[in-house]
Amino acid sequence: MRTSIYKSISDPKLFKEQLLLWSQQFREIIYLDSNDYPQNYSSFDCVLAVDAFTSIKTDFHNAFEDLKQYQQNTKDWLFGYLSYDLKNDIEELQSHNFDGLEFPDLYFFQPKKLFLLKGNELEIQYLNMCDDEVEEDFEEIIESRKSKVDIEALVKIQQRIPKENYLQKVAKILEYIHRGDIYEANFCMEFFAENAILDPFEKFSKLNEISKPPFAVFFKNNTYFLLSATPERYVRKEGELIVSQPIKGTAKRFLDPIEDEKSKNELATDAKERSENIMITDLVRNDLSRTAQKGSVEVKELCKIYSFMQVHQMISTVISKLDAQYSALDVLKTTFPMGSMTGAPKISVMKIIEELEETKRGLYSGAVGYFTPNGDFDFNVVIRSILYNQEKQYVSFSVGSAITSQSIPAKEYEECLLKAKAMREVLS
């Protein structure tokens, strides 16, 4: 079904830029870049999938079952996303908030052309129908050069929830927590701009350069774009091994090395941040246990500090072994949406989030990733991301923080602004 060709790449960094530049001609693109971030669980440094041979696009109704059928019938590489609102397929939930972006709830495609880069080794996999184009395409890629960008119209960023309202809403969540309805809620707010004309390639390049995250994504489906600098893995399947790496806990980076180290150490010992992380780690353990072999769920790392360009983050790693009676899609359905973007207990929190947030989350706090032909997969968490509907000229990014009993509303607000910094910088 696919022809594989191998090439040796002398300058992988330059080649990645050329690859992404070359891809812009296609209607469907998913470009994934690890930015050489050191990772224990990784198959590739960079992946590019372009040009849909087949695809699936649907709303939340019966979405996981439809995806399961599509995945089992194609038995090929599939790339795409799960939006947060697929929660409505799993539980008796609804999404009625404002949606300026109007992305489909689920979208995956089977690419005609696929590039997999690891170190200096490039594997090119083309469907047999177009494998005669490999050499010509490769020549085009290595000759790709950036052209000068036209001056873009100014993007005027607005905040959906004003500070005063935000503080009131967090106070309301604290009431729910103190009443014992929930333990922790991830509460988010949107920043947006209308009549926004921008060059997605240029904005992604800038965002990726200032963030260098391990799970960066450039996604295009015709006029829908996602430019993501996410540092978080949602879930990965490799054979029977399942890996989830929730992030909870954020601290500022400083140029002064002493101050930066101090910020990192304070995060590591912060009781509130640790309790946030431990609650979600517990939730992830519980989610994974639903498809795991008995006794195989294990916390490999608890509250470990990882440093990124913009922030320090507290990350835990939970693994399990998949019970043979469950499919790849069962793992996704029983763990989605990810606990780090909801809270605990999950269903109660999702109802409260829907009541207090003012924007439909859509692809924000959903997941982007891929399935391999043998049913393995790897998905990120869509945070630190810019979403753009080119046709509507609507651009949006959202940020959130975890509210627990120890939360101080004003500090949560500051954390949101810290997380918004990179996206704001890129768009201004």
Summary of the structure (lengths in Angstrom):
residues: 428
radius of gyration: 20.8
end to end distance: 45.3
largest distance: 65.1
contacts: 1449
relative contact order: 0.18
helix: 34%
strand: 33%
